[in-house]
Amino acid sequence: MNAIEVQDVFYRYRRTVDALHGITMEVKVGAIHGLIGPNGAGKSTLLQCCAGLRYATTGRVLVSGHDARRVDPISTHALGYLSEAIKLPPKMTLAQVERFIAPLHPRWDAALAASLRASFGLDASRRCGSLSRGEHMKAAMLCALAPRPTLLLMDEPFTGMDVLVKDEIVRGLLAGALDSGTTILIASHDLVELETIIDHVAILSRGRLLVSGAMEALRERYRRVTVVAGAAAIGAPVAEASWMGVERAGRRLSFMADATHGSLRADAMQQRFPDAELITMEEPSLRELFATLARDADRHTALEKSA
């Protein structure tokens, strides 16, 4: 069983603005699944549909096999939801917040809460209103992980934090998730941090799903190809349909190639560019993959439809 199944989901705001266009994807049980895309791509809307905070205009979202619209997510799915917009009660101390939340969650783990509090360097006696931005998010992370949710949805948890705080939260997130067996779906613009923890990724653009799958499979599928010409500047070859993000600079040509729609063998590239001085094919970083697919979204969509 998948932790989440999104089946042909459309979401429309105010009857005129389409935020999601036929999204179909799945999140495997036990995965840490990244959700990335430009601002306005529909990431938050999709997360909220999974959490039961919004209802899809058409299509279905299943969480642990149950319709997200018709069940209580806390009691039925042990679902946690953490957003950059969540605010803890400013006049309550962290200890008071924990005591308030704990009875609402049958799986609340006081030992895990204490461990995370120590790891994050949080003082339980401080009022939440006195916490810094980073401390506040660490406290919210503690409150999201201590109930040992089977599924945790996170919306931009790293926004506005310095590198050290991000690192602490990532380490705490991984420790808590691995200890609890939690499935995580996390939307974030911080691709460097995201790439270190996720094993699956989905990329959205303008409300449409461009690609979704295991990171290992995507690394096998795409290559950043760089061709350096010999003595003269490289010509202007007719770009193949599987080339995206084509850039030329003097003797240098680079592009992202999709092995699903063309050959990525070294000998095939050598035949394509017989006069090249150097040809390299490298796995793209998550940032490179995202930037290329987002910029060439129309070409990628056309390729997928033609497959």
N, C-alpha and C positions, 0 to 999 in steps of 0.2 A: 504493500500500500504506500502511495506517495503521501507526504505530509501536506502538500497543497497541489491541487489540480485546478488550473484556470482554463475554462472551456469556452472559446469564442466570445470573450467578454468585450462588450461595448459599454462605454459610460459617457453620458451626455449631461453637461451642465446647462441649466436654464433653457433647455430645448434647442439650443443653437450651437453650443460649443462642444465638439467631440473631443474628449480627453483620452479615451482609449478606443482603438479600432481593431476589434476582432483578435484580442490577445489570447493565445493558447500556449500554455507552458506548464511545466510541472517542477516541483521541488521535492527531491528525494529525501526520505527519512534519514536523519543524521547528517545531512549536508549543511555546509555553510555557503549559502547561495547569494552572490552579489547581484544587485539590481542597479544598473548604471544608465545614464542618459543625460542629455542637456537639460537645462531648466525648461519646464513646461512639457517634458517628454511623457509625463503621466506616472512617474514612479510613486509619488505619494498617494495618488488616487488608487493605484493598483494595491498598494499596501493596505490602505483603508478598506478596500473591498475584501481583502483577505481577512482583515480583523473584524469584519461585520459592522464597521463604522459607516460604510457607504454600501449601497446595493447597486449591483450592475444593472444598467438599463436593459441589456439583453445578455444572454449567456449565463454561465454558472461558475461559482467558485466553491470548490470542495476542500474542506479542511479535515484531515484524517477521515476522509470518506463522507463527511456530513456537509450539507449545504450551510455555508457561512451565514446565511440570512435567518436560519430557523433554529439555531441552537445557542445556548449560553456559552460563549467561548472560554470563560474562566473555569467553570465547573466541568465542562465536557471535554475541552481540549487542553486544559492547562496552558492557555495561550498568553504570552506576554507581548506588550506593545510599548515601544520606547521611541519617542519623537523628540527632536530638538526643541519643539514648542512646549513640551511637558514641563510644568512648574510644580515643585513640591511646596506645601504650605509654608510660607515664609516665617510664621510665628512659632512653628513647631520645631523641636529639635529632631535630629535624625533618629535618635532613640525612640521618640514619641511616634514618628512616622512609621518606624518598623513595628512598634507595638500595635499601631492602628491597622496596618496592612496584614500582619501575620494571621489573624483569625479568619481572614477572607480567603486564605489559600491553604487547603488541607496539606499540601506538600511543602509548606514553608520550612526551610532548613536554617535554623538559628546558627548552627555551626558554620555553614557556608556564608551566611551574612557576616559573622564575626571575622571569618577568614578574608573575605573581600574588603571589609572595613579596614583591617590591618594592612592588607596589600595596597589599598588606595591611600592609606595615611589619613583616614577620616576620623574626626572627633565626634562621637555620637552625641555629646552634650551641646554641640553648637546648633544654633537656630539655622534653618535652611536658608532664611533670608540673608544671612551673613556669609554664605558660601560664594566663592568665586564661580565663574562660568564652568571651569573645568571640574571643580569640586562638586558643583551641583549635578553635572552629568554623571560623575562617578557615583554619587549617592543614588541617582535615578537608576543607574546600571545595577547597583547592589539590590535595589528594590525590585528590579525586573528579573534578576537571576536567582535570588534567594527562594522564590516560590518553586524553583526547579521546573520551569515550564517545558513542556515537550516541544513547543514551537515559540520562537521569539522573533517578532517583527520589529525592525529598527529603521527609523527614518532620519537620515543625516545625523548620526550621533556624534560626529567629530567636528561639526561646524564651529569655527571660531576658537579652536584649541591650539595650544602650542605643541611642538613635536613631542616633548617629554610626556605631557598629559595624554596625548593620543597613544603613545607607546604603552603607558600604564593601563589605559582602558582596553587596548587590544589584548594585552597579556591577561588582564582580569577576565575579559570576555572569553578568551580561549580556555582559560583554566576552568571557569564556571560552566561553559558549554560542554567541554570534554568530560568533566566530572559528572554532569547531569544527563548527558546524552541528548542535549537539546539541538533541535533543528533550527537554523537561523536563516532568515531572509533579510538582507541588509541593503538599504539604498544609501549611497554615499557618493560625493564628488571627490573624496580623498582616495584616488586610485592607487597611490603608493601603499597606503595602509591596507586598503582592501585586497590588493594582490597578494599580500603576505598571509592572509587568513582564509580566503575563499577557495573552495574546490569546484564550484560551479558559478556560472555567470549568465545573466540575461541583459541584453543591450536594447534599450528603447530609444526611439526617435519619433517625435511628433505623434505619440500615442500608438505607434506600431512597434511590434517586436521584430528586431533585425536578426538576432541570433540568440540562442539559448542552449547551454550544454555544459558538459564537464570541461574544466580548464585544460586538462590533458588532451582532450579531443580537439579543442579549438587550437591549441598550439600545434597539433599535427596538421590541422586543416589550412592554416594561414602562414605565409612567409613574407617577410620584408626582403624584397630582392633589390640589390644594388648592382648596377652595371657601370663599369668604368671603361671608356673607349680607349683606343690606342693613341696614335699621334694626333688625330683630328677629333674635333668635337663630335659627339655621338649624333647620329641622324635622328629623324623623327619617325620611328617605326609606328605602324598602325597598331594602336593598343588593342590587345585582346580583350574579350568581354570579361574575363576573370580578373583583369587588372583594375585596382582601385587606388586612389590617391597618387596618381602618376605625377612625378615632379622631375624637371630637367634643369640642370645647371652645368653649362659648359660640357665637359666630357662625362658627366655623371648623370645617370638615369636611375630613378628609384620608384618602386611601386609596391603595393601589397597584392599578393597573388593568392587566389583561392583554389586549393587543390581539388575541390569538388567539381569545378568547372574547367579545369585545365591541368596540364602536367607541371609538376614542380621538380622533375628530375634534373640533375645537373647537366646531363648530356643534351636534354631537350633545350635548356636555356643556352647552352653553348652553340647549338645549331641555330637558335633564334638570333644570337648575336655572335656570329663567327669571328668578327674583328675585335671583340672585346679584350681588353688587357686584363680585366678582373671581373669576376661575377661572384657575388656572395648571396647566400640565402640564409636568413636568420629568423628565429622565432621572434615575433613582435611582443613587446611589453603590452600589458593591459591598456596602458595609456595610448600607445600607438594603434592598437586594434580598435579601441573605442573611437579615437579621433578620425581614423580612416573610414570606418563604417558609418559614423554619424555624418561626415561630410559627403560621402558618396552613397547616402541612404537610398536614393532613387535607383542607382545602378545595382546596388546589392539586392533590392527588392525585385527588380526585373530579372536578375539572375535566378533568384529563388523560385520565381513563378515559372521560369523557363525550364527548370530542372525536372 
